[in-house]
Amino acid sequence: MTPSSMSQEELRLRALYLFLACSQAVEQFAERLAATLPAQPLPAQVRLQQSLKRELGLLFRYWTTRQIWQRWDTREADAKQLNLALLRLFTDAFKLPKDGSGLRYAELSTLAEEVQELTHRITNALAMRHEPLLTELQSTILPWRDSVLKWTIDALEWPPEQLAPKVSEWAGRPPET
């Protein structure tokens, strides 16, 4: 194993950049998917939104992890530290399960398989199969994945001076409703 070449502060900045970019995307994508559901009482809407965010957060985190390991394969210590920081951020923010169930994505090799797994997980989380939601999911997931991959590359390659203003901007923005 090679020693980490980045400071903890730089790794933290890279993790925050990637987490904040993905968090905003998870929020927007969950809202878009939830808009396909029939009207529900507010408590049910909140539970549905939380379930969607948790499932999307799990997949988005997996996409970042895979990309980090691919791009930083020769920088094992940095990749491990960045992934651990991201895991903590995603787990806390989206209440991700700590049971290892998210590892299922690592067994899959194509976007189609990932969408099938996400469809299964969302259907189970919502305790129903809602075709308009699933159609929206399938028709819009590719641009979201492409965005996550772009943000991951940015987080890995941009200098800290370029990441810091974005992190400050996103962290200062009030949460979207």
Backbone bond lengths (Angstrom), bond angles and torsions (degrees), N, CA, C in turn:
res aa  C-N    CA-C-N  psi(-1)  N-CA   C-N-CA  omega(-1)  CA-C   N-CA-C  phi
1 M - - - 1.460 - - 1.521 108.45 -
2 T 1.309 116.32 136.86 1.451 120.88 179.46 1.523 109.80 -89.90
3 P 1.318 117.03 146.24 1.465 118.62 177.93 1.520 110.45 -67.92
4 S 1.320 115.33 154.06 1.456 121.04 179.45 1.525 109.17 -64.52
5 S 1.320 116.25 134.20 1.460 119.64 179.49 1.526 111.36 -98.35
6 M 1.333 116.40 -6.23 1.469 120.79 -178.94 1.514 110.24 -109.18
7 S 1.308 113.66 149.68 1.458 118.31 175.38 1.530 109.06 -72.37
8 Q 1.313 115.25 159.93 1.462 119.73 177.10 1.523 110.42 -60.68
9 E 1.314 116.83 -36.04 1.465 120.71 179.91 1.532 111.05 -64.86
10 E 1.325 116.72 -42.17 1.460 118.96 179.13 1.534 111.03 -67.18
11 L 1.320 117.45 -41.59 1.469 120.22 177.00 1.527 110.42 -62.37
12 R 1.330 116.73 -40.89 1.464 121.29 178.81 1.531 110.54 -61.98
13 L 1.333 117.10 -42.78 1.456 122.03 179.17 1.543 110.51 -62.73
14 R 1.311 116.64 -44.26 1.466 120.77 179.20 1.532 110.61 -63.97
15 A 1.329 116.55 -41.53 1.469 120.75 178.31 1.524 110.50 -64.74
16 L 1.323 117.60 -43.59 1.465 120.81 179.53 1.521 111.77 -63.48
17 Y 1.328 116.68 -43.32 1.460 120.13 178.15 1.523 109.87 -56.27
18 L 1.308 115.76 -51.31 1.458 120.62 -176.27 1.525 111.64 -66.79
19 F 1.320 116.51 -42.24 1.457 120.25 178.93 1.535 111.51 -63.30
20 L 1.324 117.39 -46.20 1.465 120.07 -178.58 1.533 111.76 -64.98
21 A 1.322 116.91 -40.26 1.470 119.59 177.22 1.529 110.07 -62.38
22 C 1.313 116.65 -47.04 1.467 120.86 -179.34 1.525 111.61 -67.32
23 S 1.310 117.73 -37.01 1.470 120.92 -179.72 1.518 111.38 -61.66
24 Q 1.331 115.49 -44.42 1.463 118.67 178.12 1.521 110.61 -62.72
25 A 1.316 116.77 -39.90 1.462 120.74 179.44 1.531 110.77 -66.46
26 V 1.323 117.23 -42.33 1.471 120.87 177.61 1.526 109.83 -59.56
27 E 1.320 116.97 -44.77 1.466 121.09 179.13 1.530 110.70 -58.86
28 Q 1.325 115.87 -49.12 1.464 120.26 -177.41 1.526 111.51 -65.81
29 F 1.319 117.07 -43.31 1.462 121.01 -178.52 1.533 110.00 -67.33
30 A 1.324 117.69 -41.39 1.474 120.91 178.35 1.527 110.52 -62.46
31 E 1.324 116.92 -41.89 1.473 120.14 177.60 1.527 110.88 -62.13
32 R 1.308 115.77 -42.62 1.463 120.42 179.91 1.531 110.89 -62.50
33 L 1.321 116.70 -43.76 1.463 120.67 178.53 1.528 111.12 -67.99
34 A 1.324 116.93 -42.13 1.469 120.85 -179.36 1.526 111.34 -63.51
35 A 1.320 116.65 -30.15 1.466 120.11 -179.83 1.525 112.04 -64.66
36 T 1.318 117.90 -17.37 1.466 121.07 178.81 1.533 111.92 -83.01
37 L 1.329 116.55 -12.85 1.467 120.60 -175.86 1.525 110.89 -82.96
38 P 1.331 116.80 151.78 1.463 119.36 176.02 1.535 110.22 -63.63
39 A 1.326 115.18 155.70 1.467 120.31 179.25 1.531 109.82 -56.57
40 Q 1.313 115.13 138.70 1.469 122.82 -178.63 1.526 108.38 -133.02
41 P 1.335 117.22 158.56 1.463 118.75 170.44 1.531 109.52 -60.71
42 L 1.314 116.94 153.27 1.458 121.55 -175.01 1.533 113.86 -52.18
43 P 1.329 120.45 -46.85 1.469 118.66 179.79 1.541 112.56 -59.15
44 A 1.310 116.95 -37.56 1.464 120.38 178.73 1.525 110.28 -69.07
45 Q 1.335 117.30 -38.82 1.466 120.87 177.45 1.526 110.71 -60.74
46 V 1.327 115.89 -43.46 1.463 120.62 -179.32 1.530 110.18 -62.74
47 R 1.333 117.15 -44.87 1.474 120.90 178.71 1.524 111.23 -62.29
48 L 1.331 116.91 -41.91 1.461 120.56 179.48 1.529 110.60 -63.49
49 Q 1.335 116.05 -44.73 1.470 120.51 178.45 1.533 110.65 -60.01
50 Q 1.342 116.37 -45.04 1.471 120.07 179.64 1.525 110.97 -61.10
51 S 1.327 116.09 -41.75 1.465 119.69 179.14 1.528 111.18 -63.73
52 L 1.319 116.17 -44.60 1.468 119.66 178.63 1.531 110.87 -62.31
53 K 1.313 117.44 -44.92 1.464 121.03 -179.93 1.524 111.31 -62.70
54 R 1.328 116.83 -41.23 1.460 120.40 179.36 1.535 110.13 -61.67
55 E 1.325 116.76 -47.34 1.464 120.13 -177.88 1.522 111.66 -67.61
56 L 1.318 117.61 -41.76 1.467 120.66 177.44 1.529 110.46 -67.06
57 G 1.321 116.80 -40.66 1.464 120.94 178.07 1.518 111.66 -59.35
58 L 1.312 116.51 -40.23 1.457 121.56 178.32 1.534 110.98 -61.46
59 L 1.324 116.06 -46.53 1.461 119.91 -179.38 1.531 111.15 -69.34
60 F 1.320 117.93 -44.55 1.466 120.43 -179.65 1.526 109.87 -61.10
61 R 1.323 117.55 -40.82 1.459 120.62 178.40 1.517 110.46 -63.63
62 Y 1.314 116.85 -40.50 1.464 119.60 177.53 1.534 110.20 -60.89
63 W 1.331 116.96 -45.00 1.465 119.61 179.81 1.530 111.35 -58.97
64 T 1.340 116.52 -41.85 1.467 118.94 179.61 1.528 110.30 -65.42
65 T 1.319 116.45 -43.40 1.460 120.94 -178.46 1.522 111.63 -60.30
66 R 1.327 115.89 -47.48 1.468 119.89 -179.45 1.529 110.29 -59.89
67 Q 1.324 116.34 -43.38 1.461 120.48 -178.46 1.535 111.19 -67.21
68 I 1.325 116.99 -39.61 1.469 120.46 178.64 1.524 110.14 -61.33
69 W 1.322 117.02 -47.11 1.478 119.56 -179.86 1.521 111.13 -65.10
70 Q 1.324 118.41 -36.72 1.471 119.99 179.10 1.520 111.59 -68.06
71 R 1.316 116.75 -43.61 1.469 120.37 -175.04 1.521 113.23 -80.23
72 W 1.339 116.43 -31.12 1.463 120.04 -178.46 1.522 110.88 -110.81
73 D 1.317 117.73 36.69 1.470 120.31 -177.41 1.528 112.65 -61.72
74 T 1.323 117.69 -26.50 1.466 120.31 177.89 1.531 112.04 -92.29
75 R 1.307 116.34 -0.89 1.470 121.34 -179.46 1.531 108.44 -120.11
76 E 1.295 115.14 59.59 1.462 122.09 -171.78 1.530 113.22 -55.23
77 A 1.308 117.62 -44.85 1.473 120.63 -177.28 1.537 110.65 -64.15
78 D 1.328 117.04 -44.64 1.463 120.16 178.48 1.527 111.00 -65.09
79 A 1.332 116.72 -43.12 1.471 120.63 179.56 1.525 110.01 -60.85
80 K 1.299 116.43 -43.16 1.472 120.25 -179.51 1.529 110.68 -64.57
81 Q 1.320 117.56 -45.79 1.468 121.06 -179.27 1.526 111.60 -64.45
82 L 1.333 116.69 -42.05 1.465 120.15 179.11 1.527 110.35 -64.90
83 N 1.318 116.81 -43.23 1.461 119.86 179.28 1.525 111.96 -65.02
84 L 1.307 118.07 -37.97 1.469 120.09 176.94 1.523 111.63 -65.09
85 A 1.325 116.35 -41.48 1.471 119.85 177.80 1.525 110.44 -62.99
86 L 1.338 116.64 -43.14 1.472 120.45 178.27 1.522 111.32 -65.03
87 L 1.313 117.18 -40.90 1.457 120.64 179.19 1.527 110.44 -57.74
88 R 1.314 116.61 -46.12 1.470 120.08 179.18 1.526 111.45 -61.41
89 L 1.324 116.61 -46.30 1.465 120.78 -178.62 1.533 111.21 -62.39
90 F 1.318 116.97 -48.87 1.463 121.12 -179.29 1.527 111.30 -65.55
91 T 1.325 117.27 -43.61 1.468 120.87 -178.21 1.518 110.42 -61.43
92 D 1.326 116.75 -45.22 1.466 120.10 -179.55 1.529 111.78 -67.86
93 A 1.307 117.12 -45.48 1.465 120.95 -174.22 1.526 112.71 -70.88
94 F 1.318 116.94 -40.85 1.462 119.99 -173.79 1.521 113.28 -107.90
95 K 1.330 115.75 9.00 1.476 120.85 178.85 1.534 110.00 52.55
96 L 1.334 115.55 47.38 1.456 119.58 -178.93 1.517 109.97 -67.15
97 P 1.331 116.01 145.29 1.458 119.22 179.16 1.528 110.19 -65.84
98 K 1.318 115.66 145.64 1.464 121.01 179.29 1.523 110.20 -104.40
99 D 1.326 115.78 22.07 1.465 120.88 -175.85 1.517 113.70 -95.30
100 G 1.323 117.51 3.90 1.451 120.45 179.67 1.521 114.21 82.98
101 S 1.331 117.70 2.25 1.467 120.01 -177.45 1.528 112.28 -64.28
102 G 1.318 117.56 -25.23 1.457 120.85 178.54 1.518 112.99 -69.87
103 L 1.329 116.78 -16.29 1.457 120.38 178.49 1.528 112.36 -65.84
104 R 1.304 116.26 -15.40 1.467 120.68 178.63 1.528 110.32 -56.16
105 Y 1.333 117.28 -35.09 1.466 120.05 179.83 1.531 111.88 -61.95
106 A 1.323 116.94 -32.29 1.470 120.34 -179.17 1.527 111.96 -66.66
107 E 1.317 116.76 -19.60 1.469 121.05 179.19 1.525 111.68 -83.06
108 L 1.313 117.78 -10.42 1.457 122.23 -174.67 1.525 109.44 -97.05
109 S 1.324 116.11 152.92 1.460 117.97 -175.73 1.523 114.77 -121.96
110 T 1.339 118.08 -7.85 1.465 118.98 -178.49 1.524 110.10 -131.99
111 L 1.322 115.00 160.24 1.463 120.16 176.11 1.528 109.96 -61.32
112 A 1.323 117.14 -38.66 1.475 120.03 179.95 1.529 110.69 -59.66
113 E 1.331 117.06 -41.35 1.471 120.27 178.21 1.531 110.68 -67.48
114 E 1.327 116.52 -38.15 1.463 120.13 178.30 1.522 110.74 -64.90
115 V 1.332 116.91 -41.80 1.466 120.74 178.11 1.516 110.35 -64.55
116 Q 1.314 116.69 -40.17 1.466 120.22 178.09 1.533 110.37 -62.44
117 E 1.318 117.24 -43.37 1.464 121.15 178.17 1.529 110.42 -64.58
118 L 1.336 116.90 -44.60 1.462 120.68 178.92 1.523 110.47 -62.61
119 T 1.314 117.35 -41.32 1.467 121.66 177.47 1.521 110.06 -59.07
120 H 1.306 116.06 -46.34 1.469 121.28 178.52 1.528 110.86 -60.79
121 R 1.315 116.49 -46.29 1.469 121.27 -177.73 1.539 110.94 -65.77
122 I 1.337 116.90 -42.29 1.467 119.96 179.81 1.527 110.18 -67.02
123 T 1.323 116.61 -43.13 1.463 120.19 178.63 1.531 110.30 -58.81
124 N 1.327 116.75 -42.98 1.469 120.06 177.16 1.526 111.86 -66.99
125 A 1.323 116.83 -42.91 1.469 120.46 -178.60 1.529 111.41 -63.74
126 L 1.323 116.39 -38.20 1.460 120.47 -178.66 1.528 112.50 -87.15
127 A 1.329 116.09 -10.20 1.472 122.81 -178.02 1.527 111.44 58.95
128 M 1.333 115.10 32.14 1.464 120.08 176.06 1.521 109.10 -165.37
129 R 1.303 114.72 156.62 1.465 121.26 174.63 1.525 106.42 -106.59
130 H 1.317 116.03 115.78 1.459 120.68 -177.67 1.528 107.99 -117.28
131 E 1.320 116.21 104.37 1.465 121.48 -172.79 1.532 114.40 -56.85
132 P 1.345 120.14 -43.13 1.478 117.98 178.44 1.537 112.65 -58.80
133 L 1.324 117.31 -38.42 1.464 120.80 177.71 1.523 109.60 -64.80
134 L 1.313 117.24 -45.34 1.457 120.92 -177.58 1.531 111.45 -67.41
135 T 1.307 116.80 -35.85 1.464 120.75 175.97 1.526 110.20 -64.58
136 E 1.329 115.93 -44.70 1.476 120.59 177.74 1.527 110.27 -61.71
137 L 1.294 116.75 -43.50 1.462 122.07 178.93 1.527 110.36 -57.95
138 Q 1.310 116.76 -51.82 1.458 121.05 -176.44 1.530 112.34 -66.61
139 S 1.327 116.89 -33.20 1.473 118.88 -176.89 1.528 113.17 -82.68
140 T 1.326 117.71 -14.69 1.468 119.07 -175.60 1.525 114.78 -121.46
141 I 1.310 119.17 -1.13 1.469 120.28 -174.60 1.526 113.19 -69.94
142 L 1.324 117.95 -35.46 1.465 120.17 -176.80 1.529 112.70 -59.51
143 P 1.339 119.92 -47.76 1.474 118.09 177.76 1.535 112.96 -62.41
144 W 1.338 117.11 -32.69 1.462 119.37 177.63 1.528 109.91 -66.67
145 R 1.325 117.14 -44.27 1.461 119.73 178.64 1.521 110.19 -62.02
146 D 1.319 117.04 -43.85 1.464 120.07 178.77 1.530 111.30 -59.38
147 S 1.330 116.68 -39.46 1.468 120.38 177.77 1.518 111.12 -64.79
148 V 1.327 117.00 -44.68 1.472 120.45 178.86 1.528 110.13 -60.38
149 L 1.314 117.05 -42.30 1.463 119.92 179.18 1.527 111.18 -64.71
150 K 1.332 117.00 -39.78 1.466 120.35 177.91 1.530 110.76 -63.68
151 W 1.345 116.63 -46.13 1.472 119.72 179.81 1.524 110.77 -62.60
152 T 1.316 116.60 -36.00 1.460 119.52 179.55 1.526 109.95 -65.85
153 I 1.310 116.41 -45.14 1.471 119.92 178.08 1.529 109.85 -61.31
154 D 1.330 116.74 -44.15 1.473 120.15 177.34 1.527 110.35 -57.96
155 A 1.329 116.52 -46.62 1.470 120.74 -178.09 1.523 111.62 -61.84
156 L 1.320 116.77 -32.67 1.463 120.69 -178.26 1.525 112.97 -83.84
157 E 1.318 116.68 -29.61 1.465 119.29 -171.00 1.525 115.39 -106.94
158 W 1.325 117.08 -30.26 1.462 118.34 -178.03 1.521 110.84 -68.04
159 P 1.325 116.54 147.35 1.467 119.56 174.90 1.536 109.73 -70.99
160 P 1.317 116.67 153.50 1.471 119.86 -179.63 1.527 113.51 -52.99
161 E 1.343 117.16 -34.11 1.458 120.74 -179.23 1.531 111.76 -63.47
162 Q 1.306 116.80 -25.49 1.462 120.94 179.13 1.535 110.82 -87.33
163 L 1.325 117.15 -30.49 1.466 121.69 -179.23 1.531 112.00 -77.33
164 A 1.321 116.43 -39.69 1.470 121.45 -172.80 1.532 113.85 -55.66
165 P 1.340 120.38 -45.83 1.472 118.73 -179.97 1.535 112.64 -63.03
166 K 1.332 116.98 -36.51 1.467 119.90 178.83 1.521 110.38 -66.41
167 V 1.325 116.63 -43.31 1.460 120.51 179.01 1.524 109.84 -61.33
168 S 1.317 116.55 -44.77 1.474 120.17 178.70 1.525 111.22 -61.79
169 E 1.326 116.15 -43.36 1.465 120.75 179.76 1.527 110.62 -62.36
170 W 1.326 117.20 -49.24 1.462 121.01 -177.74 1.522 111.95 -68.97
171 A 1.316 117.41 -38.73 1.460 120.47 -178.99 1.525 111.12 -69.27
172 G 1.336 117.01 -28.08 1.461 120.96 -179.96 1.501 114.21 -83.88
173 R 1.330 116.48 -12.94 1.460 121.88 -178.02 1.530 109.05 -75.82
174 P 1.344 117.10 134.45 1.469 117.92 177.11 1.533 109.83 -66.61
175 P 1.337 117.13 149.76 1.463 119.33 -178.48 1.522 110.95 -59.74
176 E 1.330 114.85 140.55 1.465 119.82 178.68 1.521 109.32 -77.30
177 T 1.332 115.08 144.95 1.467 118.31 179.61 1.503 109.82 -108.00
